[in-house]
Amino acid sequence: MRIEACVRLACIGAFLLAMVGQAQEVSNSSDSTPHIVQSTLIAPGNPPFELKAVLREGRDPTPTGHVEMLWMAPNRWRRTIESDDFSQTLIVNGDSTFEQDSTDYFPVGLSTLVTAMVDPKPIIDAHRPDEQLLTKANGASSESGMLCFGKDGKLCLSSPNGLTEIVGMPGHSVTFTNYEKFKEMRVARVLIDTVGVGESQTARVTELKELKNPDAALFSVPQPTPIEQRVRSVVLQEADFRSLALATPEIIWPQVLDGRTSGTASFYVSLDRTGRVREVLPVHTDNERSNDSARNQIMRWKFKPALENGVAVQAQSVLTFALNTRAFGPPDFLSDAEARKLASNIVEPMIPPGAAPSGTIYTLRAAVDADGNLIEVIPAEGIPGLFEPCYQALRQWRFRPIMENGQPRPYRAEIQFRVP
C-alpha cells in the first residue's frame, strides 16, 4: 500500500475511464483535420433551440452545476451557467454583449464542455496530429459502439452508449457519446472533458428542443460589458507560455520509493487574467507518485498576464519537464533516528494484543517531499499483519524537509516500530 498521487477517477463508469486512458497513445487518422458526428447547433440558419444540461465531477452522481442556453441566431442568444466553481450570465444581442461572471476565472473543463455541447469546432481546431483521435470518420469508432485502440487498431471494446468519439487537445480530450437526433442534426447528449491522468467533468444534456416565440426581454442587454471585463482564453505554445513566467524555480522531485526514477513529466497549466496559476493537472508522467509534489510547486510559480490585442486573457499550455527523482536530497535512506528528528506529532501504532510477540520490529519505508509532505509509504520488513496499524500511525506524523545548504530537500527514510 502507499499514498498515491492525488488523482480523481475520470469517466462515467470504468469503461469510459479505460477508453480515454488507452486513447492517450493513439491517433488512427492520417487526416490532419478531424471529422466528428457532433453537429454545430449554433451555425447560421439552424433552428432556434433551448438547451439544458447538468454538470458532474468524475463518477460522483451529485450535480455540480447547470447550463441553460437560449439561441435564436449567432447574434442573438443567451447563456446561463450555475456551478460550484463559476457562474455566468452571457447575453448577445446584435453588436451588444452583456457578461456577468461570479469570478474572474472560467475553469478549463467547464469552458470546454459548455462550448462543445453546441459547437465542436473549437475542439477540432485545437486538435494536434499527435493527440488521440477516435472517430467514426477515421474508422476507430462505429455506430454499434465499437471503439478500436492501438496503432494497429486491433484492440477493440464496445461502448454501452452507442457511437462514442474522442478528440484530443493539448493536455485534455473530449468524449462525445449518447448521440440523439435534433431536427436534421445529431447531438451528443453526454460529453466528458478528461484532463491529465483521469480527472474529468461530465455534461449531460437533459433537454434540447426548438425555441418558439421566446420573450424578447430575455435577450435585452441591460448594459454592454467592455471587452476587458469579459473572460476570454487562449492556448499557447509552451515556449510562449514560459516566456510569461516571472519565476520558474526548478522542480524539486521527491524521492519516490518504487517505479521509474527518471523520465519525463507533463502538466496542463492554466492561468487567470492576472497571471495567477489556477489549475495544474498531470498529462503524462513516468512516475505518478511524484505528481502532487510537482503540482504544488508549479502552483507557486509567478507569471505576468497573457495579452491578446492588448487585453488580458486566460492562458493555458502543456509544460514538459525532465523527471529525476534522485537529483535532490540524500542518496541513501535516513535511519529511524534521523527521520524521527525531522518529525513531530509522533504517534505509535495501536497493535492488537497477540498480533506479534513483544519486541518485534516492523519497518516501513517512507518518502517525504521538499515541502515536508509524506507522499508514499511501502512495507520494508516484518510481519505483514503489522503494516496497517503502523501505516495508520505514520500518516499522523508531521515531517520537515531535510536542509542542504539552506535549501529544503526531499528524502527517503526507514522508520521502525516496536511491538510493546
C-alpha positions as CSV (number, residue, x, y, z in Angstrom):
1,M,0.0,0.0,0.0
2,R,1.1,3.6,-0.5
3,I,0.0,7.2,-0.5
4,E,-0.6,7.6,-4.2
5,A,-0.7,10.8,-6.3
6,C,-4.0,12.7,-5.7
7,V,-5.9,11.8,-8.9
8,R,-9.6,11.5,-9.2
9,L,-11.3,8.8,-11.3
10,A,-12.3,10.2,-14.6
11,C,-15.2,9.0,-16.6
12,I,-18.8,7.7,-16.5
13,G,-18.1,4.2,-15.4
14,A,-14.8,2.2,-15.5
15,F,-15.3,1.6,-19.2
16,L,-15.0,5.2,-20.3
17,L,-12.1,5.7,-18.0
18,A,-10.3,2.8,-19.7
19,M,-11.2,4.1,-23.1
20,V,-9.8,7.6,-22.5
21,G,-6.7,6.2,-20.8
22,Q,-5.8,3.9,-23.8
23,A,-6.7,6.6,-26.3
24,Q,-3.8,8.8,-25.0
25,E,-1.4,6.8,-27.1
26,V,-3.3,6.6,-30.4
27,S,-4.3,8.6,-33.4
28,N,-5.8,6.5,-36.1
29,S,-6.1,9.2,-38.7
30,S,-3.7,10.5,-41.2
31,D,-6.1,13.4,-41.9
32,S,-4.9,16.5,-40.1
33,T,-8.5,17.8,-39.9
34,P,-10.7,15.7,-37.6
35,H,-14.3,15.0,-38.6
36,I,-16.9,14.1,-35.9
37,V,-20.6,13.4,-35.9
38,Q,-21.4,16.1,-33.4
39,S,-23.4,18.9,-35.1
40,T,-22.9,22.6,-34.7
41,L,-26.1,23.8,-33.2
42,I,-25.2,27.4,-33.4
43,A,-24.4,27.5,-37.1
44,P,-26.2,30.3,-39.1
45,G,-29.5,29.2,-40.4
46,N,-30.1,26.4,-37.8
47,P,-33.4,26.4,-36.0
48,P,-33.6,28.3,-32.7
49,F,-33.2,26.0,-29.7
50,E,-33.3,25.8,-25.9
51,L,-30.7,23.5,-24.3
52,K,-30.4,22.5,-20.7
53,A,-27.6,20.4,-19.2
54,V,-26.4,19.1,-15.8
55,L,-22.7,19.1,-14.8
56,R,-21.0,16.4,-12.7
57,E,-17.4,15.7,-11.5
58,G,-16.0,12.3,-12.3
59,R,-18.1,9.4,-11.1
60,D,-19.9,11.5,-8.4
61,P,-23.6,11.5,-9.3
62,T,-24.2,14.7,-7.4
63,P,-24.8,17.6,-9.8
64,T,-22.2,20.4,-9.5
65,G,-23.9,22.8,-11.8
66,H,-26.4,23.5,-14.6
67,V,-26.3,25.2,-18.0
68,E,-29.1,26.7,-20.0
69,M,-28.8,28.2,-23.4
70,L,-31.5,30.1,-25.5
71,W,-30.3,30.6,-29.1
72,M,-32.1,32.4,-31.8
73,A,-29.2,33.3,-34.1
74,P,-25.4,33.8,-34.0
75,N,-26.0,37.4,-32.9
76,R,-29.0,36.8,-30.6
77,W,-28.6,34.3,-27.8
78,R,-28.4,33.9,-24.0
79,R,-26.5,31.5,-21.8
80,T,-26.5,31.0,-18.1
81,I,-24.1,28.8,-16.1
82,E,-24.6,28.0,-12.4
83,S,-21.8,25.8,-10.9
84,D,-19.8,25.3,-7.7
85,D,-16.8,26.9,-9.3
86,F,-18.1,29.5,-11.7
87,S,-21.4,31.1,-12.7
88,Q,-22.1,33.4,-15.7
89,T,-24.9,35.2,-17.4
90,L,-24.0,36.0,-21.1
91,I,-26.3,37.8,-23.4
92,V,-25.5,38.6,-27.1
93,N,-27.9,40.9,-28.9
94,G,-26.6,42.3,-32.2
95,D,-23.4,44.2,-31.5
96,S,-24.0,44.4,-27.8
97,T,-22.8,41.9,-25.2
98,F,-23.6,41.6,-21.5
99,E,-21.4,39.4,-19.4
100,Q,-21.7,38.9,-15.7
101,D,-19.2,36.4,-14.1
102,S,-19.1,35.2,-10.5
103,T,-15.3,35.1,-10.6
104,D,-12.5,36.3,-13.0
105,Y,-11.6,32.7,-13.9
106,F,-13.5,30.3,-16.2
107,P,-12.3,26.7,-15.4
108,V,-10.9,24.9,-18.4
109,G,-13.1,21.8,-18.2
110,L,-16.3,23.8,-17.7
111,S,-15.5,26.1,-20.6
112,T,-14.7,23.2,-22.9
113,L,-17.9,21.4,-22.2
114,V,-20.1,24.4,-22.4
115,T,-18.6,25.1,-25.9
116,A,-18.6,21.5,-27.1
117,M,-22.3,21.0,-26.4
118,V,-23.2,23.4,-29.1
119,D,-20.1,23.8,-31.3
120,P,-17.3,21.1,-31.7
121,K,-15.3,23.4,-34.0
122,P,-13.0,24.9,-31.2
123,I,-12.2,21.3,-30.0
124,I,-11.5,20.2,-33.6
125,D,-9.3,23.3,-34.3
126,A,-7.3,22.6,-31.1
127,H,-6.6,19.0,-32.0
128,R,-3.0,18.2,-32.9
129,P,-1.9,15.3,-35.1
130,D,-0.1,13.6,-32.2
131,E,-3.2,13.7,-29.9
132,Q,-5.7,10.9,-29.6
133,L,-8.5,10.7,-32.2
134,L,-11.2,8.0,-32.2
135,T,-14.0,8.9,-34.5
136,K,-16.4,7.4,-37.0
137,A,-14.7,9.2,-39.8
138,N,-11.3,7.6,-39.2
139,G,-12.7,4.2,-38.6
140,A,-11.8,3.9,-34.9
141,S,-15.5,4.3,-33.8
142,S,-18.7,2.8,-35.1
143,E,-22.4,3.2,-34.7
144,S,-22.6,0.0,-32.8
145,G,-20.4,1.5,-30.1
146,M,-17.2,-0.3,-31.1
147,L,-14.0,1.6,-30.3
148,C,-10.7,0.3,-31.5
149,F,-7.3,1.3,-30.0
150,G,-3.7,0.8,-30.6
151,K,-1.5,1.6,-33.5
152,D,-2.9,-1.4,-35.4
153,G,-6.5,-0.8,-34.3
154,K,-6.9,-4.4,-33.2
155,L,-7.8,-3.8,-29.6
156,C,-11.5,-3.1,-29.7
157,L,-14.1,-2.5,-26.9
158,S,-17.8,-2.0,-27.1
159,S,-19.3,1.2,-25.6
160,P,-22.7,0.8,-23.9
161,N,-23.6,4.3,-25.1
162,G,-23.6,3.6,-28.8
163,L,-21.4,5.8,-31.1
164,T,-18.6,7.3,-29.0
165,E,-16.0,9.6,-30.3
166,I,-12.9,11.1,-28.6
167,V,-11.0,14.2,-29.8
168,G,-7.7,15.0,-28.1
169,M,-6.4,18.5,-27.5
170,P,-3.3,19.8,-25.7
171,G,-3.5,18.4,-22.2
172,H,-7.0,17.1,-22.4
173,S,-9.6,15.3,-24.5
174,V,-13.4,15.5,-25.1
175,T,-15.6,12.4,-25.4
176,F,-18.9,12.7,-27.3
177,T,-21.4,9.9,-26.7
178,N,-25.1,9.1,-26.4
179,Y,-25.9,10.7,-29.8
180,E,-29.5,11.6,-30.5
181,K,-31.2,13.5,-33.3
182,F,-32.4,17.1,-33.1
183,K,-34.1,18.1,-36.3
184,E,-31.7,17.1,-39.0
185,M,-28.7,17.1,-36.7
186,R,-27.1,14.6,-34.4
187,V,-26.1,15.9,-31.0
188,A,-24.1,14.1,-28.2
189,R,-26.2,14.1,-25.0
190,V,-23.2,13.1,-22.8
191,L,-19.8,14.9,-23.1
192,I,-16.8,14.3,-20.9
193,D,-13.8,16.5,-20.6
194,T,-10.8,14.5,-19.4
195,V,-7.7,16.3,-18.2
196,G,-4.5,14.7,-17.3
197,V,-4.4,11.2,-15.7
198,G,-8.1,10.6,-15.2
199,E,-9.6,13.9,-14.0
200,S,-12.9,14.6,-15.6
201,Q,-16.1,16.6,-15.7
202,T,-19.3,15.5,-17.4
203,A,-22.1,17.4,-19.0
204,R,-25.3,15.6,-19.7
205,V,-27.8,17.3,-22.0
206,T,-31.2,16.9,-20.3
207,E,-33.3,18.9,-22.7
208,L,-32.9,20.1,-26.2
209,K,-35.9,21.4,-28.0
210,E,-36.9,24.0,-30.6
211,L,-37.3,27.5,-29.2
212,K,-40.6,29.1,-30.3
213,N,-41.8,32.7,-29.5
214,P,-39.4,33.5,-26.6
215,D,-39.9,36.6,-24.6
216,A,-37.8,39.3,-26.3
217,A,-36.8,40.7,-22.9
218,L,-34.6,37.6,-22.4
219,F,-32.2,38.9,-25.0
220,S,-32.2,42.5,-23.7
221,V,-28.7,43.8,-22.9
222,P,-29.0,46.0,-19.7
223,Q,-25.6,47.5,-20.1
224,P,-22.8,46.4,-22.6
225,T,-19.8,44.9,-20.9
226,P,-16.4,46.3,-22.0
227,I,-14.2,43.6,-23.7
228,E,-11.5,44.0,-21.0
229,Q,-14.1,42.8,-18.4
230,R,-15.1,39.7,-20.3
231,V,-13.4,36.3,-19.6
232,R,-11.6,35.0,-22.7
233,S,-9.0,32.3,-23.1
234,V,-6.1,31.4,-25.3
235,V,-4.0,28.2,-25.7
236,L,-0.3,29.0,-26.1
237,Q,2.7,27.0,-27.3
238,E,5.0,26.0,-24.4
239,A,7.8,28.5,-25.3
240,D,5.3,31.4,-25.4
241,F,3.7,30.3,-22.2
242,R,7.1,30.0,-20.4
243,S,8.1,33.5,-21.7
244,L,5.3,34.9,-19.4
245,A,7.0,33.4,-16.3
246,L,8.5,35.8,-13.8
247,A,10.0,33.0,-11.8
248,T,10.2,29.3,-12.6
249,P,12.1,27.5,-9.9
250,E,13.5,24.1,-10.7
251,I,11.2,21.3,-9.8
252,I,12.5,19.5,-6.7
253,W,11.3,16.0,-7.4
254,P,10.5,13.8,-4.4
255,Q,12.5,10.6,-3.9
256,V,9.9,8.0,-5.0
257,L,10.2,4.5,-3.5
258,D,9.4,2.4,-6.5
259,G,8.8,2.7,-10.2
260,R,10.9,4.7,-12.6
261,T,13.2,7.2,-11.0
262,S,13.8,9.2,-14.2
263,G,12.0,10.1,-17.4
264,T,9.6,12.9,-18.3
265,A,6.5,14.6,-16.8
266,S,4.0,16.9,-18.4
267,F,1.4,19.1,-16.8
268,Y,-1.5,21.1,-18.1
269,V,-1.2,24.6,-16.6
270,S,-3.9,27.3,-16.7
271,L,-3.5,31.0,-15.7
272,D,-6.2,33.5,-15.0
273,R,-6.2,37.0,-16.4
274,T,-3.8,38.3,-13.7
275,G,-1.3,35.6,-14.4
276,R,-2.1,33.6,-11.3
277,V,-1.8,29.8,-11.7
278,R,-5.3,28.4,-11.2
279,E,-5.0,24.8,-12.5
280,V,-2.2,22.3,-12.7
281,L,-3.2,18.8,-13.9
282,P,-1.0,15.9,-14.9
283,V,-0.9,14.9,-18.5
284,H,1.8,12.3,-18.5
285,T,4.4,11.2,-16.0
286,D,6.8,8.3,-15.8
287,N,6.2,8.1,-12.1
288,E,2.8,9.3,-10.9
289,R,3.8,9.3,-7.3
290,S,5.8,12.5,-8.0
291,N,2.7,14.3,-9.4
292,D,1.4,16.0,-6.2
293,S,4.7,17.5,-5.2
294,A,5.3,18.8,-8.7
295,R,1.8,20.3,-9.0
296,N,2.2,22.1,-5.6
297,Q,5.4,23.6,-6.8
298,I,4.1,24.8,-10.2
299,M,1.1,26.3,-8.4
300,R,3.5,28.7,-6.7
301,W,5.1,29.9,-10.0
302,K,4.6,33.6,-10.9
303,F,3.5,34.8,-14.4
304,K,2.7,38.1,-16.0
305,P,-0.7,38.3,-17.7
306,A,-1.1,37.0,-21.2
307,L,-2.4,39.6,-23.6
308,E,-4.4,39.4,-26.8
309,N,-4.8,42.6,-28.7
310,G,-3.7,44.4,-25.6
311,V,-6.4,42.8,-23.4
312,A,-5.5,40.4,-20.5
313,V,-6.9,36.9,-21.2
314,Q,-6.7,33.4,-19.5
315,A,-3.9,31.3,-20.9
316,Q,-3.3,27.5,-21.0
317,S,-0.4,25.3,-22.1
318,V,1.3,22.0,-21.5
319,L,4.6,22.2,-19.8
320,T,7.1,19.3,-20.0
321,F,9.9,18.6,-17.6
322,A,12.8,16.1,-17.2
323,L,11.9,13.9,-14.3
324,N,14.8,12.8,-11.9
325,T,13.7,11.6,-8.5
326,R,17.3,11.2,-7.4
327,A,18.5,14.6,-8.3
328,F,17.9,16.2,-4.8
329,G,18.3,15.0,-1.3
330,P,20.5,12.4,0.4
331,P,21.4,9.4,-1.8
332,D,20.6,6.9,0.9
333,F,17.7,6.2,3.3
334,L,17.7,8.1,6.5
335,S,17.8,6.0,9.6
336,D,14.9,5.7,12.0
337,A,16.6,8.0,14.5
338,E,17.3,10.6,11.7
339,A,13.8,10.5,10.5
340,R,12.3,10.9,14.0
341,K,14.4,14.1,14.5
342,L,12.6,15.6,11.5
343,A,9.1,14.5,12.7
344,S,6.6,15.9,15.1
345,N,3.2,14.6,16.3
346,I,4.8,11.2,16.5
347,V,2.2,8.6,17.1
348,E,3.0,5.0,17.9
349,P,0.8,2.3,16.4
350,M,-2.1,0.6,18.2
351,I,-1.2,-3.0,17.7
352,P,-3.9,-5.6,18.7
353,P,-2.9,-7.9,21.5
354,G,-1.3,-11.1,20.2
355,A,-0.6,-9.8,16.7
356,A,3.1,-10.2,17.3
357,P,5.5,-11.0,20.1
358,S,6.6,-8.2,22.3
359,G,9.8,-6.6,21.0
360,T,9.0,-7.4,17.3
361,I,10.2,-4.7,15.0
362,Y,8.3,-3.7,11.9
363,T,9.9,-1.4,9.3
364,L,8.2,1.0,6.8
365,R,9.9,2.9,4.0
366,A,8.6,6.4,3.6
367,A,9.2,9.3,1.1
368,V,8.9,12.9,2.1
369,D,9.0,15.7,-0.4
370,A,10.7,19.1,-0.2
371,D,7.6,20.6,1.4
372,G,7.6,18.0,4.2
373,N,4.6,16.1,2.7
374,L,4.5,12.3,3.2
375,I,4.0,11.1,-0.4
376,E,4.5,7.4,-0.3
377,V,4.7,4.5,2.2
378,I,5.6,0.9,1.4
379,P,6.4,-2.1,3.7
380,A,10.1,-2.9,4.2
381,E,10.4,-5.7,6.7
382,G,8.3,-7.5,9.3
383,I,5.1,-9.5,9.9
384,P,2.7,-8.4,7.1
385,G,-0.2,-8.0,9.6
386,L,1.6,-5.1,11.3
387,F,1.6,-3.0,8.2
388,E,-1.9,-1.4,8.6
389,P,-1.5,-0.2,12.3
390,C,2.0,1.1,11.6
391,Y,0.9,2.8,8.4
392,Q,-2.1,4.5,10.1
393,A,0.2,5.8,12.9
394,L,2.8,7.1,10.4
395,R,0.1,9.0,8.5
396,Q,-0.4,11.2,11.6
397,W,3.2,12.2,11.8
398,R,4.2,15.7,10.6
399,F,7.6,16.0,8.8
400,R,10.0,18.7,8.0
401,P,12.2,18.5,4.8
402,I,15.9,17.9,5.3
403,M,18.0,21.0,4.7
404,E,21.0,21.0,2.4
405,N,23.0,24.3,2.1
406,G,20.0,26.1,3.5
407,Q,17.6,24.6,0.9
408,P,14.7,22.2,1.7
409,R,15.2,18.8,0.1
410,P,13.3,15.5,-0.1
411,Y,14.4,12.2,1.4
412,R,13.6,8.6,2.0
413,A,13.6,7.0,5.4
414,E,13.3,3.6,7.0
415,I,11.1,4.0,10.1
416,Q,10.8,1.3,12.7
417,F,8.1,0.5,15.1
418,R,8.5,-1.9,18.1
419,V,5.7,-4.0,19.5
420,P,5.4,-3.2,23.2
